[in-house]
Amino acid sequence: MSDQNKPDKITRREMLFRTGAGGLGLLVGASGFGTISALGKTMSKEEEVNSDDVIPFYGKHQAGITTKQQTYVYLIALDLTTEKLSDIRDLFKEWTIASEKMSKGVLIDSYSDNLYVPPADTGEAAGLSASNLTLTYGFGPTFFEKEGADRFGLASKRPQRLKKLPAFPGDQLEDAWTGGDLCVQVCADDQQVAFHAIRNLIRIGRGIVTLRWMQSGFLRSPKADKKNATPRNLFGFKDGTVNPSTNEDYNDVIWSNGSEASWMKNGSYMVMRRIRMLLEVWDRTHLNEQNKTFGREKVSGAPLGHKDEFDEIDFDKKDEQGKPYIPADSHVKLGRGDGSQKIHRRSYSYSSEMDPTRAQLDAGLLFMSYQKDPFKQFVPIQKRMASSDRMNEYIRHIGSAVFACPGGISEGGYIGDSLF
């Protein structure tokens, strides 16, 4: 019987995980007898769920895509070290159990009474709320095929929309920030809660996956922004003003209908670009040039020649000298194009402290966008920007990846079950 046709029964590895002994195989205490905690223990008072900041893990779509952006993100790419599809299936089942619990703000499992085995949960989120935690999973092109080989017998299920992005003019991509078999995006309003989730997913996957790259990011805190304004990037400009905002827009821009691959129904495609900002250069640039580079007013976010951030942009509007207020090579003009390509931006600022080779800040934008088809939506936009965007003087694209994020998980199911 092939891996693909095996029944979806609970494996010994999964059983051990559920009982707090994931990855140990045999738990032997001082007495010489194994001890395993009971399934289905009642939650302790510390584990009770506060629904005020809980975003459901199960649903039609994966959380963390159209969810209101949280304050912190960890985005990781993972490479598979196993050659068995059954290992991957079991891992996704374990990740599902852990993700559902962590999204409620509870421990993955109660601690064992045996003091001589590692705890099933690393514990740093104990006593903390769920903090609007979301976990979003995706598959990279190399999950299906690598160096021409069909890795797990699933190559025929790879959507044509899932492939490596083309090279763009000006790219300075580094292998350390590119590609990956799998990705996990974890967002929360508490950085420790987000880190706890990433740490435990990596721990659970030990022996099946290895960490390829990891990037953290941040936005302004909701508590510090009572007006719920559009977030600002590290250049000080608002980022994400024209995002889709209605269910009709989401269906038009973000969600796949499954026509390219049935397992992608209600899912979306994530594009990641790690964009280093040359902050020292930008900080020496006068305000008028900064405004023209973006095509917006820095303080208000309004398009040049307009009053408010969300004004409908008139690119033909001219100043007293008869020149367009918004330059043809501005970021907003090239991003908009003819209006036919739209994406859903979900970007975060990042800071990796200092670049020791230049003695400068290593900071920028962890750009993430979701769309139905990266090659019809993101790629044309990026081609325009790469060729003539005024902003190219101040940025460097050093990381790139694309992932297929399937639809949501139903209770009783597990991540990726529609693919497997």
C-alpha positions as CSV (number, residue, x, y, z in Angstrom):
1,M,0.0,0.0,0.0
2,S,1.4,3.4,-1.0
3,D,1.7,6.3,1.4
4,Q,-1.1,8.1,-0.4
5,N,-3.5,5.2,0.1
6,K,-2.8,4.5,3.7
7,P,-5.8,5.1,6.0
8,D,-5.7,8.3,8.1
9,K,-5.4,6.5,11.5
10,I,-3.7,7.9,14.5
11,T,-0.1,6.8,14.4
12,R,2.0,5.9,17.5
13,R,4.0,9.1,16.9
14,E,0.8,11.2,16.9
15,M,-0.5,9.4,19.9
16,L,2.7,10.1,21.9
17,F,2.4,13.8,20.8
18,R,-1.2,14.0,22.0
19,T,-0.2,12.6,25.3
20,G,2.7,15.0,25.9
21,A,5.5,12.7,24.8
22,G,5.9,13.8,21.1
23,G,9.2,12.6,19.6
24,L,10.4,10.7,22.7
25,G,9.3,7.2,21.7
26,L,9.5,5.7,25.3
27,L,9.2,7.5,28.5
28,V,11.1,5.8,31.3
29,G,11.1,7.2,34.8
30,A,13.2,6.4,37.8
31,S,11.0,3.4,38.5
32,G,11.7,2.0,35.1
33,F,8.1,2.2,33.9
34,G,6.8,4.6,31.2
35,T,4.3,7.2,32.3
36,I,1.9,8.8,29.8
37,S,-0.6,11.5,30.7
38,A,-4.3,10.8,30.0
39,L,-6.0,12.1,26.9
40,G,-8.8,14.6,27.3
41,K,-7.8,16.2,30.6
42,T,-10.0,19.0,31.7
43,M,-8.4,22.4,31.3
44,S,-7.0,23.9,34.5
45,K,-7.9,27.4,35.5
46,E,-4.7,28.7,34.0
47,E,-5.7,27.1,30.7
48,E,-9.3,28.5,30.5
49,V,-10.0,30.3,27.2
50,N,-10.6,34.0,27.1
51,S,-12.6,34.4,23.9
52,D,-12.1,38.2,23.7
53,D,-8.7,37.7,22.0
54,V,-9.2,34.3,20.3
55,I,-9.3,34.0,16.6
56,P,-10.7,30.6,15.6
57,F,-8.2,28.2,14.0
58,Y,-10.8,26.3,12.1
59,G,-12.9,27.9,9.3
60,K,-13.6,28.3,5.6
61,H,-10.3,30.2,5.1
62,Q,-7.0,30.1,7.0
63,A,-6.8,32.8,9.6
64,G,-4.0,35.4,9.3
65,I,-4.8,36.4,5.7
66,T,-7.7,38.8,5.9
67,T,-7.5,38.9,9.7
68,K,-6.8,42.4,11.0
69,Q,-3.1,42.7,11.2
70,Q,-1.6,41.9,14.6
71,T,1.3,43.8,16.1
72,Y,4.0,41.0,15.6
73,V,4.8,38.4,13.0
74,Y,7.2,35.5,12.6
75,L,7.5,34.1,9.1
76,I,9.5,30.9,8.7
77,A,10.4,28.8,5.7
78,L,11.2,25.1,6.3
79,D,12.8,22.4,4.3
80,L,11.8,18.7,4.5
81,T,14.4,16.1,5.5
82,T,12.1,13.1,5.2
83,E,11.3,11.1,2.0
84,K,8.1,9.7,3.4
85,L,4.7,11.3,2.7
86,S,3.4,9.5,5.8
87,D,5.8,11.5,8.0
88,I,4.6,14.7,6.6
89,R,0.9,13.8,7.0
90,D,1.6,12.8,10.6
91,L,3.4,16.1,11.2
92,F,0.6,18.2,9.9
93,K,-1.8,16.3,12.1
94,E,0.4,17.1,15.1
95,W,0.7,20.8,14.0
96,T,-3.1,21.0,13.7
97,I,-3.6,19.8,17.3
98,A,-0.9,22.2,18.6
99,S,-2.1,25.2,16.5
100,E,-5.7,24.8,17.6
101,K,-4.7,24.8,21.2
102,M,-2.2,27.6,21.0
103,S,-4.7,29.8,19.1
104,K,-7.0,29.5,22.2
105,G,-4.1,30.5,24.5
106,V,-3.7,27.1,26.2
107,L,-0.8,24.8,26.6
108,I,-0.3,22.2,24.0
109,D,-0.7,19.6,26.7
110,S,-0.6,19.4,30.5
111,Y,2.8,18.7,32.0
112,S,3.6,15.1,32.8
113,D,4.0,14.0,36.4
114,N,7.3,12.4,35.3
115,L,10.1,14.9,36.1
116,Y,12.7,13.1,34.0
117,V,11.2,13.8,30.5
118,P,11.0,17.1,28.6
119,P,7.7,18.9,29.0
120,A,5.3,18.7,26.0
121,D,5.1,22.5,25.9
122,T,8.1,24.9,26.3
123,G,6.0,26.9,28.7
124,E,6.9,30.6,28.0
125,A,3.3,31.4,27.1
126,A,1.8,29.8,30.2
127,G,-0.6,32.3,31.8
128,L,-0.6,34.6,28.7
129,S,-3.8,35.2,26.7
130,A,-4.2,34.1,23.1
131,S,-3.4,37.6,22.0
132,N,-5.2,37.1,18.6
133,L,-2.7,34.5,17.6
134,T,-3.1,33.2,14.0
135,L,-1.1,30.4,12.2
136,T,-1.1,30.3,8.4
137,Y,0.5,27.4,6.5
138,G,1.7,27.2,2.9
139,F,3.5,24.9,0.5
140,G,6.4,26.0,-1.7
141,P,7.1,24.8,-5.3
142,T,9.9,22.5,-4.1
143,F,7.5,20.6,-1.8
144,F,6.2,19.0,-5.0
145,E,9.3,18.9,-7.3
146,K,12.9,19.4,-6.6
147,E,15.7,19.1,-9.1
148,G,13.3,17.4,-11.5
149,A,12.2,14.8,-9.0
150,D,8.6,14.1,-7.9
151,R,9.4,14.0,-4.2
152,F,6.2,12.6,-2.7
153,G,4.1,11.5,-5.6
154,L,2.2,14.8,-5.6
155,A,3.8,16.6,-8.5
156,S,0.6,16.3,-10.6
157,K,-1.2,18.3,-7.9
158,R,1.1,21.3,-8.0
159,P,-0.8,24.3,-9.4
160,Q,0.7,26.1,-12.4
161,R,0.4,29.3,-10.3
162,L,2.9,27.9,-7.8
163,K,6.4,28.3,-9.2
164,K,9.5,30.4,-8.6
165,L,9.0,34.1,-9.3
166,P,10.9,35.4,-12.3
167,A,14.1,37.5,-11.9
168,F,13.3,41.2,-11.7
169,P,15.7,44.1,-12.6
170,G,17.7,45.2,-9.6
171,D,17.1,42.0,-7.6
172,Q,20.0,41.2,-5.2
173,L,18.5,38.0,-3.8
174,E,20.4,36.0,-1.2
175,D,20.0,32.3,-0.9
176,A,19.6,32.7,2.9
177,W,16.3,34.5,2.3
178,T,14.9,32.7,-0.6
179,G,12.6,29.7,-1.2
180,G,11.5,26.9,1.1
181,D,9.4,23.7,1.0
182,L,6.9,25.0,3.6
183,C,6.1,28.2,5.3
184,V,4.3,29.2,8.5
185,Q,3.2,32.7,9.2
186,V,2.5,33.3,12.9
187,C,1.0,36.6,14.0
188,A,-0.1,37.9,17.5
189,D,-0.4,41.0,19.5
190,D,2.1,39.6,22.0
191,Q,5.6,38.9,20.7
192,Q,6.2,36.2,23.3
193,V,3.0,34.4,22.3
194,A,4.0,34.5,18.7
195,F,7.6,33.2,19.4
196,H,6.2,30.4,21.6
197,A,4.1,29.2,18.7
198,I,7.0,29.2,16.2
199,R,9.3,27.6,18.7
200,N,6.9,24.7,19.5
201,L,6.1,24.0,15.8
202,I,9.8,23.7,15.0
203,R,10.3,21.5,18.1
204,I,7.4,19.2,17.0
205,G,8.9,19.0,13.5
206,R,12.4,18.0,14.6
207,G,13.6,15.2,12.4
208,I,11.1,16.0,9.7
209,V,11.8,19.6,8.9
210,T,14.8,22.0,9.3
211,L,14.6,25.8,9.5
212,R,15.6,27.4,6.2
213,W,15.1,31.1,7.2
214,M,13.1,33.0,9.8
215,Q,12.1,36.7,9.9
216,S,10.3,38.6,12.6
217,G,8.4,41.8,12.0
218,F,6.4,44.4,13.8
219,L,3.7,47.1,13.4
220,R,2.5,49.9,15.7
221,S,0.6,48.6,18.7
222,P,-3.2,48.9,18.6
223,K,-3.1,50.4,22.1
224,A,-0.8,53.2,20.8
225,D,-3.0,53.8,17.7
226,K,-6.6,54.4,19.0
227,K,-7.6,55.9,15.6
228,N,-7.0,52.5,13.9
229,A,-4.9,54.2,11.2
230,T,-3.2,52.6,8.3
231,P,0.3,51.3,9.5
232,R,3.4,53.2,8.6
233,N,6.6,51.6,7.2
234,L,10.1,52.6,8.3
235,F,10.2,55.4,5.7
236,G,7.4,57.0,7.7
237,F,4.7,56.5,5.0
238,K,1.4,54.7,5.3
239,D,1.5,51.2,3.8
240,G,-1.6,49.3,2.7
241,T,-4.1,52.1,2.0
242,V,-5.7,50.5,-1.1
243,N,-6.1,47.0,0.3
244,P,-9.4,45.2,-0.5
245,S,-11.8,45.5,2.4
246,T,-15.1,43.7,1.6
247,N,-16.0,40.0,1.0
248,E,-16.7,40.8,-2.6
249,D,-13.2,42.3,-2.9
250,Y,-11.7,39.3,-1.1
251,N,-13.3,36.9,-3.6
252,D,-12.1,38.9,-6.5
253,V,-8.5,39.5,-5.3
254,I,-7.5,36.9,-2.7
255,W,-9.4,33.6,-2.7
256,S,-8.9,30.8,-5.1
257,N,-12.0,29.0,-6.4
258,G,-10.1,25.8,-6.9
259,S,-10.2,25.9,-10.7
260,E,-6.4,25.4,-10.9
261,A,-6.2,22.8,-8.2
262,S,-9.2,21.5,-6.2
263,W,-7.2,21.4,-2.9
264,M,-6.6,25.2,-3.2
265,K,-10.3,26.1,-3.0
266,N,-10.8,29.0,-0.5
267,G,-7.0,29.3,-0.3
268,S,-4.6,31.9,-1.6
269,Y,-1.0,32.4,-2.8
270,M,1.5,34.2,-0.6
271,V,4.4,36.2,-2.1
272,M,7.2,37.2,0.3
273,R,9.9,39.8,-0.6
274,R,12.5,40.8,2.0
275,I,13.2,44.4,1.2
276,R,16.1,46.1,2.8
277,M,15.6,49.9,3.2
278,L,18.6,52.1,2.9
279,L,17.5,54.2,5.8
280,E,20.7,56.3,6.0
281,V,20.3,57.4,2.4
282,W,16.5,58.1,2.9
283,D,17.1,60.1,6.0
284,R,19.2,62.6,4.0
285,T,16.5,63.0,1.4
286,H,14.4,66.2,1.6
287,L,10.7,65.9,2.3
288,N,9.5,67.1,-1.2
289,E,11.5,64.3,-2.8
290,Q,10.2,61.7,-0.3
291,N,6.6,62.8,-1.1
292,K,7.3,62.5,-4.9
293,T,8.9,59.1,-4.4
294,F,5.7,57.7,-2.9
295,G,3.3,60.0,-4.7
296,R,1.6,60.7,-1.3
297,E,1.9,63.3,1.5
298,K,4.0,61.8,4.3
299,V,1.9,63.0,7.2
300,S,-1.6,62.6,6.0
301,G,-1.1,59.8,3.5
302,A,-3.2,61.7,0.9
303,P,-2.2,61.3,-2.7
304,L,-0.4,64.4,-3.9
305,G,-2.8,67.1,-5.0
306,H,-5.6,65.6,-2.8
307,K,-6.8,66.1,0.7
308,D,-7.4,62.8,2.4
309,E,-5.7,59.4,2.5
310,F,-8.6,57.5,0.9
311,D,-9.4,60.1,-1.8
312,E,-9.9,58.5,-5.3
313,I,-6.6,59.3,-7.0
314,D,-6.7,61.5,-10.1
315,F,-3.4,60.9,-11.8
316,D,-4.2,63.6,-14.4
317,K,-4.6,66.3,-11.8
318,K,-2.0,69.1,-12.5
319,D,-0.4,71.8,-10.4
320,E,0.0,75.5,-11.2
321,Q,2.8,74.8,-13.7
322,G,0.7,72.3,-15.5
323,K,2.7,69.3,-14.2
324,P,1.0,66.2,-12.8
325,Y,1.0,66.3,-9.0
326,I,1.9,62.6,-8.9
327,P,5.0,61.7,-10.9
328,A,4.8,58.9,-13.5
329,D,7.7,57.1,-11.7
330,S,6.2,57.4,-8.2
331,H,5.5,54.3,-6.2
332,V,1.7,54.8,-6.1
333,K,1.5,55.4,-9.8
334,L,3.5,52.3,-10.8
335,G,1.7,50.2,-8.2
336,R,-1.7,51.2,-9.5
337,G,-0.9,50.8,-13.2
338,D,-4.2,50.7,-15.0
339,G,-6.0,49.3,-11.9
340,S,-6.4,45.8,-13.3
341,Q,-3.9,44.1,-11.0
342,K,-4.8,44.1,-7.3
343,I,-3.2,42.4,-4.3
344,H,-3.8,42.2,-0.6
345,R,-0.7,43.5,1.3
346,R,0.1,42.2,4.7
347,S,3.5,43.6,5.3
348,Y,5.5,44.3,8.5
349,S,8.6,46.3,9.3
350,Y,11.7,44.3,10.4
351,S,14.9,45.2,12.1
352,S,17.8,42.8,12.3
353,E,19.8,45.3,14.3
354,M,23.1,46.3,12.6
355,D,24.8,45.2,9.4
356,P,28.4,44.8,10.6
357,T,29.9,45.0,7.1
358,R,28.5,48.5,6.6
359,A,28.0,49.7,10.2
360,Q,24.5,50.6,9.2
361,L,21.0,49.6,10.2
362,D,19.8,46.3,8.8
363,A,16.1,47.1,8.6
364,G,13.3,47.2,6.1
365,L,10.1,45.7,4.9
366,L,8.9,42.1,5.2
367,F,6.6,42.4,2.3
368,M,3.8,39.8,2.1
369,S,0.9,39.8,-0.3
370,Y,-1.9,37.4,-0.9
371,Q,-3.6,37.0,-4.3
372,K,-5.4,34.4,-6.4
373,D,-2.7,34.3,-9.0
374,P,0.8,35.7,-8.3
375,F,1.7,35.8,-12.0
376,K,-1.3,37.8,-13.1
377,Q,-1.4,40.1,-10.1
378,F,1.9,40.5,-8.2
379,V,4.4,39.9,-11.1
380,P,3.1,42.7,-13.5
381,I,3.1,45.2,-10.6
382,Q,6.7,44.2,-9.6
383,K,7.9,44.4,-13.2
384,R,6.7,48.0,-13.5
385,M,8.2,48.9,-10.2
386,A,11.5,47.2,-10.8
387,S,12.0,48.9,-14.1
388,S,11.4,52.6,-13.1
389,D,10.2,53.0,-9.6
390,R,11.7,56.2,-8.0
391,M,12.0,54.2,-4.8
392,N,14.5,51.8,-6.1
393,E,17.2,54.3,-5.2
394,Y,16.4,53.6,-1.5
395,I,15.7,49.8,-1.3
396,R,17.2,46.4,-2.2
397,H,15.2,43.2,-2.7
398,I,17.2,40.5,-1.0
399,G,14.7,37.8,-0.3
400,S,11.9,36.1,-2.3
401,A,9.5,33.2,-2.1
402,V,6.1,32.1,-3.1
403,F,3.8,29.6,-1.3
404,A,0.4,28.1,-1.8
405,C,-1.8,28.4,1.3
406,P,-4.7,26.0,1.1
407,G,-8.2,26.7,2.3
408,G,-9.2,26.6,6.0
409,I,-9.3,23.5,8.1
410,S,-12.5,21.8,9.3
411,E,-12.9,20.4,12.8
412,G,-11.8,16.8,12.6
413,G,-9.5,17.6,9.7
414,Y,-5.9,18.7,9.6
415,I,-3.7,21.1,7.7
416,G,-3.3,20.1,4.0
417,D,-5.8,17.2,4.2
418,S,-7.4,18.3,1.0
419,L,-4.0,17.9,-0.7
420,F,-3.1,14.5,0.9
